[in-house]
Amino acid sequence: METNERRTTARRTTVLVTVLMVVALGLVVSLVSRPSQEEAKRQTPAASASPTGTASPAASPAAESGPLTSAARRAPDDPLAIGRTDAPVTMVVYSDYRCPFCAKFGRDTEPKLVERYVGKGTLRIEWRDFPIFGEQSINAAKAARAAAAQGRFREFTAALFGAAPDRGHPDLTAAVLRKFAERAGVPDLDRFAKDMAGGAFAEAIEKDMIEGQALGVPSTPAFLINGQPMLGAQPIEEFIAMIDKAAAGG
C-alpha cells in the first residue's frame, strides 16, 4: 500500500514538473516575442512599472482583447477562496509563492481589497496555483494547501508573503515552509509536514496550472476580474476601477 502511494505521488510530481516545464517554455516564448521596454513605451500610452513600483516588468494594465471565461468556480467549500459565493464580482488570482510581485500584491494590495469589497459582499477572491519558478514553487503550493486543510490558508500565505524579498525568489525548503506554518498558527505541524510531502494536493495544483495555461496566463501574478484579464501587481487604483466597473455591470 505504501509503495503504491509513493509511486502515485512520484507520478503526480513528474506530471506537475512536466506541466511546469511547458508553462515555463510558453513564458520564455512570450517574453522573447514581446517588444522591448523602449518599444512598448512607444507603442502604448502606459508603460509597465518597475519593481520599485507595483507591477512586474512583463506586466500590463487590463488587456484590451475583451473578457475571457471568468474561471470562477464559486465552490462553497473552497478553503483557498474568500468572499460570498454569490458575490457580483469574482477575482481569480493566478499566483506563485516564489514570485516577488505576487508577494507584493498579497502583502500590499489584497488586504485593502478584502477590507473594501469582500466584507460588503461585493467581491469574491479565488486563488489558483501557478507555480512557474521550479520545484520549490510546487512544494510551497502543497504547503499552502496543507495549511488550508487545517483552516490556516490565509494566515500561511500572509506569513510567507510578508517575509518575501522585494526581488528574486526566496529559498522555500521544507524546513522553511514548516516555520511559516508554525508562524501562521497551523495547529498540527506533523500533519502539515506529512500532507505537504504527500501527493494529495498534486492533482489540484496540476488542474490550476493547466487551467491557467489554457487561458493564456503568461506570468504571475495574473488576474481575471469577472473574466477581464489584468497582469502584474498593478496599483490598487487599477483594481478598484475594474472591480467598481464590474460591480456596476460593466
C-alpha positions in Angstrom: 0.0 0.0 0.0 2.8 2.4 1.0 4.8 1.5 -2.1 1.7 2.2 -4.4 1.2 5.5 -2.6 4.8 6.5 -3.2 4.5 5.6 -6.9 1.3 7.6 -7.2 3.0 10.6 -5.6 6.0 10.3 -7.8 3.9 10.1 -10.9 1.9 13.2 -9.9 5.1 15.1 -9.1 6.5 14.1 -12.5 3.3 15.4 -14.2 3.5 18.6 -12.3 7.1 19.2 -13.2 6.3 18.4 -16.9 3.4 20.9 -16.9 5.7 23.4 -15.2 8.3 23.0 -17.9 5.6 23.5 -20.6 4.4 26.7 -18.8 8.0 27.9 -18.4 8.6 27.3 -22.1 5.5 29.3 -23.0 6.6 32.1 -20.7 10.0 32.2 -22.5 8.4 32.3 -25.9 6.0 35.1 -24.6 8.9 37.1 -23.3 11.0 36.6 -26.4 8.2 37.7 -28.7 7.2 40.6 -26.5 8.5 44.1 -27.7 11.4 45.6 -25.7 10.6 48.1 -22.9 11.5 51.0 -25.2 9.3 49.7 -28.0 6.5 49.2 -25.5 6.8 52.7 -24.3 6.5 54.0 -27.9 3.5 51.6 -28.7 1.4 52.0 -25.6 0.5 55.1 -23.5 1.2 53.5 -20.2 4.4 51.6 -19.8 4.9 48.8 -17.3 6.0 49.8 -13.8 9.4 48.8 -12.4 9.9 46.5 -9.4 10.2 49.6 -7.2 6.6 50.4 -8.3 3.8 47.9 -8.3 4.0 45.8 -11.5 6.3 43.2 -12.8 8.4 44.0 -15.8 6.2 41.9 -18.0 3.0 43.3 -16.6 0.5 45.5 -18.3 -2.9 47.1 -17.4 -6.1 45.2 -18.3 -5.9 43.6 -21.7 -7.9 45.2 -24.5 -8.9 41.9 -26.1 -12.1 41.7 -24.1 -13.2 39.3 -21.3 -12.2 35.7 -21.1 -14.1 33.0 -19.3 -14.4 34.1 -15.7 -12.7 30.8 -14.5 -14.6 31.4 -11.2 -15.7 28.1 -9.5 -17.7 29.6 -6.7 -17.3 26.4 -4.7 -18.7 26.9 -1.2 -16.2 24.6 0.4 -13.1 26.1 -1.3 -10.6 26.8 1.5 -8.4 28.9 -0.8 -11.2 31.4 -1.5 -12.6 34.3 0.4 -15.9 36.1 -0.1 -19.5 35.1 -0.8 -20.1 32.6 -3.5 -22.9 34.8 -4.9 -20.7 38.0 -4.9 -21.4 40.0 -8.1 -17.6 40.3 -8.8 -15.1 37.4 -8.7 -11.4 37.9 -9.0 -9.4 34.8 -9.8 -5.7 35.1 -8.9 -3.0 33.0 -10.6 0.0 33.2 -8.3 3.3 31.6 -7.3 4.7 31.7 -3.8 8.2 32.5 -5.0 7.1 35.4 -7.2 8.1 38.7 -5.7 5.3 40.6 -7.5 2.8 38.0 -6.2 4.1 38.7 -2.7 3.8 42.5 -3.3 0.1 42.1 -4.3 -0.6 39.7 -1.5 1.1 41.9 1.1 0.1 45.4 0.0 -3.0 45.3 -2.2 -5.1 42.3 -1.5 -5.8 43.1 2.2 -7.1 46.5 1.2 -9.4 44.9 -1.4 -10.6 42.5 1.2 -11.4 45.3 3.5 -13.1 47.5 0.9 -15.1 44.8 -1.0 -15.1 41.3 0.4 -16.7 42.2 3.8 -19.5 44.0 2.0 -20.3 41.0 -0.2 -19.2 42.7 -3.4 -16.1 40.7 -4.2 -15.0 37.0 -4.0 -11.3 36.2 -4.4 -10.3 32.7 -5.6 -6.7 31.5 -5.5 -5.1 29.4 -8.3 -1.7 27.8 -8.0 0.5 28.7 -11.0 4.0 27.6 -9.8 6.4 28.7 -12.6 9.6 29.1 -10.6 10.7 25.5 -10.0 10.0 22.6 -7.8 10.2 24.7 -4.6 7.2 26.7 -6.0 5.3 23.4 -6.3 6.2 22.4 -2.8 5.2 25.8 -1.5 1.8 25.3 -3.2 1.4 21.9 -1.5 2.4 23.5 1.8 -0.2 26.2 1.5 -2.9 23.6 0.8 -1.7 21.6 3.8 -2.2 24.7 5.9 -5.6 25.2 4.3 -6.6 21.7 5.3 -6.3 23.0 8.9 -8.0 26.2 8.3 -4.9 28.5 8.1 -4.5 29.2 4.4 -4.7 33.0 4.5 -2.6 33.1 7.6 0.1 30.9 6.0 0.1 33.0 2.8 0.3 36.2 4.7 3.3 34.9 6.7 5.1 33.7 3.6 4.4 36.8 1.5 5.2 39.1 4.5 8.7 37.7 4.6 9.3 37.6 0.8 12.1 39.7 -0.7 11.4 42.6 -3.0 13.5 41.0 -5.7 14.5 37.4 -6.5 12.9 34.2 -5.4 13.0 33.0 -1.7 14.5 29.6 -0.8 11.4 27.7 0.3 12.8 24.4 1.7 10.6 22.1 3.6 12.1 23.3 6.9 11.4 27.0 5.9 7.8 26.1 5.0 7.2 24.4 8.3 8.4 27.5 10.1 5.9 29.6 8.2 3.2 27.1 9.1 4.2 27.5 12.8 4.1 31.3 12.4 0.7 31.0 10.8 -0.7 29.0 13.7 -1.2 25.7 12.0 -2.2 23.5 14.9 -0.8 20.1 13.9 2.6 20.6 12.4 3.4 16.9 12.0 0.2 16.5 9.9 1.2 19.6 8.0 4.6 18.1 7.1 3.0 14.8 6.1 0.4 16.5 3.9 3.0 18.7 2.3 5.3 15.8 1.5 2.4 13.6 0.2 0.7 13.6 -3.2 -2.8 14.6 -2.0 -2.7 18.1 -3.5 -0.8 17.4 -6.7 -3.9 16.8 -8.8 -5.5 20.1 -7.7 -2.3 22.1 -8.4 -2.0 20.5 -11.8 -5.6 21.4 -12.5 -4.9 25.0 -11.7 -1.8 25.1 -13.9 -3.5 23.5 -16.9 -6.4 25.9 -16.5 -4.1 28.9 -16.4 -2.1 27.7 -19.4 -5.3 27.1 -21.4 -6.4 30.7 -20.6 -3.1 32.0 -21.8 -1.7 33.2 -18.4 1.9 34.4 -19.4 3.3 35.2 -15.9 2.4 35.8 -12.3 0.5 37.4 -10.8 -2.4 37.3 -13.3 -6.0 38.1 -12.6 -9.4 37.6 -14.1 -12.0 40.1 -12.7 -15.3 38.9 -14.0 -13.4 37.5 -16.9 -11.5 40.7 -17.7 -7.7 40.0 -17.6 -5.2 42.0 -15.7 -1.4 41.2 -15.4 1.0 42.2 -12.8 0.8 43.7 -9.3 -0.8 46.9 -10.6 -1.5 49.9 -8.5 -4.6 49.4 -6.3 -6.4 52.1 -8.3 -6.4 49.8 -11.3 -8.1 47.1 -9.3 -10.6 49.5 -7.8 -11.5 50.8 -11.2 -12.1 47.3 -12.6 -14.0 46.0 -9.6 -16.2 49.0 -9.5 -16.9 48.7 -13.2 -17.7 45.0 -12.9 -19.9 45.6 -9.9 -21.9 48.2 -11.9 -22.4 45.6 -14.6 -19.7 47.0 -16.9 
